[in-house]
Structure formats: structure tokens, C-alpha cells
Amino acid sequence: MNSKPTSQTLLDWYDRHARKLPWRVSPDDRRAGVVPDPYQVWLSEIMLQQTTVQAVKDYFLKFTRLWPDVHALADAADEDVMKAWAGLGYYSRARNLKKCAEHVSHHHGGRFPEDEDALVALPGIGPYTAAAISTIAFDRKAAVVDGNVERVVSRLYEIKDPLPGSKPAIRAAMAELTPEDRPGDFAQAVMDLGATLCTPKRPTCSLCPWSEPCAARKSGLAETLPVKAPKKEKPTRRGAAFVAVRSNDGAVLLRRRPPKGLLGGMSEVPGSEWSEDFATSNGHDHAPFSGDWKARPGVVRHTFTHFHLELTVYRATHPADTPIPQNCWWSPPSELDGEALPTVMRKAIAAGL
């Protein structure tokens, strides 16, 4: 058998085993003349950044139902977009999503550019996303390298240098592998191979279309690649969160976070700053107004990209006529689920209630 990996071998496998995804045009449909919707390709790629396919599916369907094209998303209220994104995490993506939709709608007539360089100039689109949109939406040849592709290519060529240092070699190999014909399908085929067979643990080499030429399979190193540099230990920050409940209807007091920075523009319960030297014993001193604040048992834990967070949650019930700070509002129980609350705040409210 041919010991050199070929794109056609993988495309033949993809034609039979392609995953059915709500944003994807199947190989059969592509052959029948159906072309991908660049808006849906862009939307899915932004959502999939550092997020699993399973987590993204429902959000993608919700967004395309609410805003079926880029003009509709551009015209949406910022608050509505943040509410629809709530729970998906990495909220700067949602802010940039809105900015990008506005730019494409107002400056490109609603048409996404096909060229990688033009795509990278848009808000929230980096080199990977630009390559993915260019090749998947427009079938232009580009080296698309996500986590699945890094794993497949590292094993295929037995690239032992640790990530992220090995990224240039992986990208160069992917560029050489990518064919002129059907580059979009090829990019998705490598992603599918990594997601279904060439998995991080216990790869199913016996079913892999590239099993024969795979250098790591031959050496027995497949499960050890790619090598990743040791992660730095994350610091732990602490803080206080205050769940104020209105006595007459159970509404919860919320406020809006600043538009920029971590969780920018999202809703939250009032609270302290988060810091490594936060004095938990004085947490109640940060209450938004006076009241019979009682600390709830335990702490709420949440992990962000760069740090762990531990929140002490305080609860108090207040009369309906209690004066509230500016930028705050009462959210009744029937509306709470629809608020733009990040996961950490939903945890805090659950602990408070």
C-alpha cells in the first residue's frame, strides 16, 4: 500500500463518514450543487472557538432562528445578542460577533470576503477562523489547523516538538496535504478524523484511512502525541456575591458589567472585585446596600482561562420599596432564565436561592 498520506484517501472516507452538523453542507449536497452559507460558516466557527460541537449546536440553531442572516444580526440589540449567548462562555466572542456582523452588513453589503487577508481584518476573526471561512465557505485552498488537526497531523508525521512550538511545522504539513480540489471538504475531513477516530486517548487506528502511512502508529507513539508544554498553575482569586431577593415577588437584583473586559456587557448580581488577596472574613463589607446579609454555606467555584475563582455568596430579602443602586434592576423569577447571565453568576444565584 502507498505509505504516503493522500488527500483523496481521506476525502473518500469523508464522503462515507462525514458528521451531520447543522452548519455543514454534506458531501452529497455539495456534489448536487449546494454551496455553504458563509454567514453560517462564520457563525459556527466563532462559536466553536474553545467550545465543543455538542455545546454549540443548540446555540447555533437559536441564533440562526433569531437572526437568519448577517443583516438581521447586525440590526439586533446588543443586549439581546448577549442574552442569546449566555452560558456559551468567552463572552468577548459575542461582542466581536456583533461588531463583525455590523461591519459586514454596513461595509460589505452583507457579503463576507473570500480572501483570508480580508477576513482577518474583520472584528473577532484571527488566522485560523479566516482560513476556515475561506476554505469551507468559498472552497479556496487554505491550511485550516484546529486542535483536532494538530493531533492528526502530529501523529501522521510523528512531530514530537511540544505545542505551541510545533504549530508552524503542523501548519506547513497541513498546507502541503490540502488539495486544490475540494479543500473545504478536506479541512472538515481532517477535523472529523480527529473528532471521531484519531481521538486524544485510545485512537481507533484500525479504522483510520491514514493508518498505513501514520508514523506515530508505526512507532507506537500515537497516544502520546501531540506533546503539550506543561501548563502554568492558575492562581485562585476570591470575592463576594450578593443575592438580594425582593420580598413581594422573589425578584433578584441584577446589574450590568462594564462593556469591556472579562464578561463585558453581561448581567451579574452585585459583588466585590475578584482578587487573590480578598479578605473573605470581610466579604459582607462589599454589600450593595445595608441589609440582613447572611453568608450561604460553602463557596461557588468557577474556572476561567487564566484563574480559578471562589465566591462567598450572601443573601438577604428586601422590601419592594428598597432603594437600589444605579445600573441595577429587579429581575422576576419568570425572566431570570432569559437574562444575559454567565455561568458563574447562575451558580451564585442558585447558591443564594
Secondary structure as UniProt FT lines:
FT   HELIX           7..17
FT   TURN            22..23
FT   HELIX           27..31
FT   TURN            32..33
FT   HELIX           38..48
FT   TURN            49..50
FT   HELIX           53..66
FT   HELIX           70..75
FT   HELIX           78..85
FT   TURN            86..87
FT   HELIX           92..107
FT   TURN            109..110
FT   HELIX           116..120
FT   TURN            123..124
FT   HELIX           127..138
FT   HELIX           147..156
FT   TURN            157..158
FT   TURN            164..166
FT   HELIX           167..177
FT   HELIX           183..196
FT   HELIX           205..207
FT   TURN            209..213
FT   HELIX           215..219
FT   HELIX           222..224
FT   STRAND          236..246
FT   TURN            247..249
FT   STRAND          252..256
FT   TURN            262..265
FT   STRAND          267..268
FT   TURN            276..277
FT   HELIX           280..286
FT   STRAND          294..295
FT   STRAND          300..303
FT   STRAND          308..318
FT   TURN            320..321
FT   TURN            326..327
FT   STRAND          328..331
FT   HELIX           333..336
FT   TURN            337..338
FT   HELIX           343..352
//
